[in-house]
Amino acid sequence: MNQVAGTMGTGQSKSGVIGMPFYDANNDDEAQEFKVLSAQEAQVLQAGMPKLSLWSVLWLQLVAGFTVIAIASFWSGYAGVMSSALAGVMAAWVPSAVFVWRMAAQADNKAGALIPLARLLFWEFVKIGCAVVFLVMAVLWVHPLVWQALLAGFVVTVKAYGIACWLLLNRKQTGKELINGC
């Protein structure tokens, strides 16, 4: 039986016991206490962990971006505003879609701990580079460029990624509630 302990997630401990860390806001010590879990408690905890589909996050991000485009076109009616907002949304969404696509393709790879981290960092840098390229292309190709609409589309779409993750993760019970319910 593979037994796991962790500090913020799960990992192998020296003693090989299953544990769940609890943060005590009143305790300023660096050391964290672990509650030893039985196999059944660990299965309940794992089953109750929120499953986050990054594809659903991408769709929520796209909905937020097209909402900005709709508001920009309704508010202004000026074609440059809508195309600038679209360029901002695409500068944020397309690199994120490429990133999620590559991470999903590599999710089943059972490599060591450092290789997936290196891949994650590599594709994150690719994502940032793609976003910069898209923004430069928008400056060169969208005429007349409305900077406010471009930045509004970009910022709302980027922020929607984090908000969508937060919303999807917080719609389920937390790990501490699951353990206390056992």
C-alpha positions in Angstrom: 0.0 0.0 0.0 1.4 3.4 -1.0 1.1 5.8 1.9 1.5 9.5 1.4 2.0 12.6 3.6 2.5 16.1 2.5 3.0 19.7 3.5 0.7 21.5 1.1 -0.2 18.6 -1.1 0.8 15.0 -1.0 4.2 13.4 -1.0 6.1 10.5 0.6 7.0 11.0 4.2 9.8 9.3 6.1 7.4 7.5 8.4 5.1 6.5 5.5 1.9 7.6 7.2 -0.9 9.4 5.4 -1.3 12.9 6.8 -3.2 16.1 6.1 -1.6 19.4 7.2 -3.7 22.0 9.0 -2.8 25.6 9.2 -3.4 27.3 12.6 -3.5 31.1 12.2 -2.9 31.6 15.9 0.3 29.5 15.8 3.3 31.4 14.5 5.6 28.3 14.5 6.9 27.1 11.2 6.1 23.5 12.1 2.8 22.1 11.0 0.9 19.3 12.6 -0.4 16.4 10.7 -3.5 14.4 11.3 -2.9 10.7 10.5 -5.6 9.5 8.1 -6.8 6.0 7.6 -7.0 4.6 4.1 -10.8 5.2 4.0 -10.4 8.8 5.1 -7.7 9.3 2.4 -10.0 7.9 -0.2 -12.9 10.2 1.0 -10.5 13.2 0.9 -9.3 12.3 -2.6 -12.8 11.7 -3.9 -14.0 15.1 -2.5 -11.1 17.1 -4.0 -12.4 19.4 -6.7 -11.7 18.3 -10.2 -10.7 21.3 -12.3 -11.1 21.0 -16.0 -8.9 23.6 -17.6 -11.0 23.4 -20.8 -14.0 24.7 -18.8 -11.8 27.5 -17.5 -10.9 28.3 -21.1 -14.6 28.5 -22.1 -15.4 30.8 -19.2 -12.4 32.9 -20.2 -13.7 33.1 -23.8 -17.2 34.0 -22.6 -15.8 36.9 -20.5 -13.7 38.0 -23.5 -16.7 38.0 -25.9 -18.7 39.9 -23.3 -16.1 42.7 -23.4 -16.3 42.6 -27.2 -20.1 42.9 -27.1 -20.0 45.7 -24.6 -17.4 47.5 -26.7 -19.4 47.2 -29.9 -22.6 48.2 -28.2 -21.1 51.1 -26.3 -19.1 52.6 -29.2 -20.4 51.2 -32.5 -17.0 52.2 -33.9 -15.4 49.3 -35.8 -12.0 50.0 -34.5 -13.1 49.5 -30.9 -14.6 46.1 -31.6 -11.5 44.9 -33.6 -9.2 46.2 -30.9 -11.1 44.4 -28.2 -11.1 41.2 -30.3 -7.3 41.5 -30.7 -6.9 41.9 -26.9 -9.1 38.9 -26.2 -7.3 36.7 -28.7 -3.9 37.9 -27.4 -4.9 36.4 -24.0 -7.1 33.5 -25.0 -5.1 31.8 -27.8 -1.8 31.4 -25.8 -3.9 30.1 -22.9 -5.5 27.5 -25.2 -2.2 26.4 -26.5 -0.9 26.1 -23.0 -3.8 24.0 -21.8 -3.7 21.9 -24.9 0.0 21.0 -24.3 -0.5 20.4 -20.6 -3.4 18.1 -21.3 -1.3 16.2 -23.8 1.5 15.7 -21.3 -0.8 14.9 -18.3 -0.5 11.1 -18.7 3.3 11.2 -18.8 4.7 9.4 -15.7 8.0 11.1 -15.7 10.0 12.2 -12.6 9.0 15.3 -10.5 11.4 17.8 -12.2 10.5 17.0 -15.9 6.8 18.0 -15.6 7.8 21.1 -13.7 10.3 22.0 -16.5 7.6 21.4 -19.1 5.2 23.6 -17.2 7.7 26.4 -17.0 8.7 26.0 -20.7 5.1 26.2 -21.9 4.3 29.1 -19.5 7.2 31.0 -21.2 5.8 30.0 -24.6 2.4 31.3 -23.5 3.9 34.7 -22.4 5.8 34.9 -25.6 2.7 34.2 -27.7 0.8 36.9 -25.9 3.5 39.4 -26.6 3.6 38.4 -30.3 -0.2 38.7 -30.5 -0.1 42.2 -28.9 2.6 43.3 -31.3 0.6 41.9 -34.3 -2.4 43.8 -33.0 -0.4 47.1 -33.1 0.8 46.4 -36.6 -2.4 45.0 -38.2 -5.4 46.6 -36.4 -6.1 50.1 -37.8 -7.3 52.2 -36.2 -6.2 50.7 -32.9 -8.0 51.8 -29.8 -5.7 51.1 -26.9 -8.4 51.2 -24.2 -10.4 48.5 -26.0 -7.3 46.4 -26.6 -6.2 46.5 -23.0 -9.8 46.0 -21.7 -10.1 42.9 -23.8 -6.7 41.6 -22.8 -7.0 42.3 -19.0 -10.6 41.0 -18.6 -9.7 37.8 -20.5 -6.5 37.2 -18.4 -8.3 38.0 -15.1 -11.2 35.7 -16.1 -8.8 32.8 -16.2 -8.0 33.2 -12.5 -11.5 34.0 -11.5 -12.9 31.0 -13.4 -10.3 28.8 -11.6 -11.3 30.2 -8.2 -15.0 29.8 -8.9 -14.7 26.2 -10.1 -12.5 25.2 -7.2 -14.6 26.8 -4.5 -17.9 25.3 -5.6 -17.0 22.0 -3.8 -16.1 21.2 -0.2 -12.6 21.9 1.1 -10.4 19.1 2.3 -10.7 20.1 6.0 -14.5 19.9 5.8 -14.2 16.4 4.2 -11.9 15.1 6.9 -14.0 16.5 9.8 -17.1 14.9 8.2 -15.4 11.4 8.3 
